[in-house]
Amino acid sequence: INHRVTLWLPWRIGFVRGGNHSIASGVLAGEGEVIPDTVYDMRYLLDIVSTDGYYWYMSGKICERVSDYRTAAFFEIGRLLTL
């Protein structure tokens, strides 16, 4: 099988390399199951890194300015998914 899926947790996003069309067909039909060959569990970052949309904080201290609010929002959505 030519399916290669990398899963990012806690966001539950799978990046597909190969088999895109058959995976898309399965998703649209609500059928099948895909088992990722690689899983990156980055939940531990949620204990260390946070953002207010303006700055990134590491262990409560300003690390750097947020360059794109969408990235900050995406990161914090991961936090909400772990509740």
Secondary structure, DSSP 8 states (H G I E B T S, - for coil): ---EEEEEETTTEEEEES-HHHHHHHHHHT------SEEEE-TTHHHHEEE-SSEEEETTEEEEE-S-HHHHHHHHHHHHHT-
